[in-house]
Amino acid sequence: MSKGRILVTGGTGYIGSHTIVELSEAGYDVVAVDNFSNSNPDVLQGIEKIIGRKVDFMEADCTDEHAFGKVFCKYSDIRAAIHFAASKAVGESVENPLKYYNNNLRSLVNLTALMKAQKEASIVFSSSCTVYGQPDKEHLPVSESAPLQPAESPYGRTKQMCEDILRDCVKAYGNLKVTALRYFNPIGAHKSALIGELPIGVPANLVPYITQTAAGIREKLSVFGDDYDTPDGSCIRDYIYVSDLAKAHVAAVDRMLGNRNSDRYEVFNLGTGKGMSVLELVNAFMRATGVNVPYVIAGRRAGDIEQVWADPSKANRELGWKADTPIEDVLLSAWNWQKRISGIK
Ligand code: UD1
């Protein structure tokens, strides 16, 4: 028996695709929406191979209220929505802020308007640890009660603004429930290697750059800075396995649909609780895969935060969820995915 239908916007994206797999395995039906602005239709085949059935899908741009509304006309049984559809490149957002305000804010406003017209209106929102900026040392690991900092980029600001919009809407519309999930750094790929992260062009994020270097697509990795105030001088992040992250979305949906949420607006940090430096991560990759990754120490990257990692205890406790896949397995999954898309045996 199905537990009901969940709308997944950005369903062919990196985290969206992994979440559809976990939702399906947990007994939910899904309708996925994407405009393929940063993904492609082949992802659906990957998901379908893993779950062994078709995924209901509609191509639509969530900023187009009319096109997006058609999804709700066709599927009248949507019980909750998980909203991934958004632009996410920090650097691009600095160069083209209007793209970010237009895309990320309008899609969220449209989704909220369409959902609040439903009988059941539960929304899971993809937020980011970027809302914390660089927390003071006394706030590390960072918990949900740490003060938010002015955002470093228009991308980060859209995440803060979307959280504000949702908080206001929950106050105003009594049938609306929202869970904002603040992701730390999602990495890795599904264990089947049938879906994973597909960066277009030169990857901006660390792990795709590492796997492409290991595959010989890039000559060497640049480690952005070794003069930070950290034990080895490189930046520290909280790297979380994408399938663990995806499972947290199922837990958040279960909680809202089961009326177990303690508030109609809740926020959770999703991370492992462990900080790892760039150099530690590169070395862990080489150990886990046995493949060499040539790297050089380069200058700091503008806008980078020195160190941030999560206190995930609220999510552990309230969602009954924990990110516990060992980092070696996570890095191996990223490498298996890279090998598959690059045709390496
Ligand atoms: C940032 C945001 C995150 C956002 C993401 C979107 C923070 C803390 N995090 O992630 O919220 O969702 O962008 O893309 O603001 N690095 C290298 N060489 C490389 C690439 C990266 O050394 O070629 C280093 C970076 O300097 C950083 C770490 O690797 O220290 C992780 O970088 P990246 O994967 O880009 O993620 P964040 O910048 O942490």
Boltz pocket constraint, residues with backbone or C-beta under 6 A from the ligand:
constraints:
  - pocket:
      binder: B
      contacts: [[A, 88], [A, 89], [A, 90], [A, 128], [A, 129], [A, 130], [A, 133], [A, 183], [A, 184], [A, 185], [A, 203], [A, 204], [A, 205], [A, 206], [A, 207], [A, 209], [A, 221], [A, 222], [A, 223], [A, 224], [A, 225], [A, 235], [A, 236], [A, 237], [A, 278], [A, 301], [A, 303], [A, 304], [A, 305], [A, 306], [A, 308]]
      max_distance: 6.0
